[in-house]
């Protein structure tokens, strides 16, 4: 992990990118996106997470988050550990998952290069954590997050993408609550 992308101040808000190994398009399936949303909601309600912004793309997610108790690194570790175990189980035990063998091959391949992963690895170990210590930085990253589906050609307007906090900030019905910046 690069020095520049480490969580140094546990109390500050950070921009994160959590990437699926091999850029595998796991989140093209609604059930896996919904699982991430359920976990983010749980973390807001039970784990002291401030979630200011998010977007779930097909193979990664971006977040702007802060931890109430100043244990942001612990939250990242726990979130990635729990979601990776559960998502691997959901994928491998889903009889309807047509990409099961292909995804299993990707997860096993990437685990071979990492001693900490076990037999399969879901997330990359990098989080691309960027401390947001000025309001302009938060606004810039929030704009980046919300424009992601537009740049990918999924939607024309950012607020049309259901799996993004852009809907919250536009005052539209959204799938989960966020903590407004």
C-alpha positions, 0 to 999 in steps of 0.5 A: 500500500502506498504511503500517500493512501494511508489513513493517518488521522482517524477522525477526519472524513476520507474518500475511499475506493474499494475495488473487486479483484481483477475488476470483476463486475460483481455488482452488475447483479442487484442482489450484491449491490443491495447487500452493500447498501444493507451493510452501509446502513447497518454501519451508519446505525450500529458502527458509528459511521458517517456516510456522506456520499457513495456510489456502487459501480459494477466492480468498485465502490466509492465512499466519503466516510468518517467514523464517529469514534475515531476508528476509521481503519478498524471500520474499513478492515471490518467492513471489507472482511465481513462483506468479502466473506458474505459476498463470496458465500452469496456468489458461490452458493447461488444456483442462479449465478451463471458466472460462478466458476469464472468468478471463483477462478478470479478470486482464487487467482488473486488470493495466490499472490497474497498471504493474508487472503486464504483461498479466495480474495474478493477486495483488493487490499488498497483502499485509495484512502484520501483525507479530505481536510478542506471543504473544497476537497469534499465537494470535489470528491463528492462530484467525482463520485456522483459523476461516475455513472455518467462518465461510465455511460450508465445514465445521462444525469447523476441523480438518475443512478439509483445506487448513488447518494446523488439522489439524496443530494438532489432531494429524490427518493433514495435507497439508503440514508446518508449524512449530509455534508 
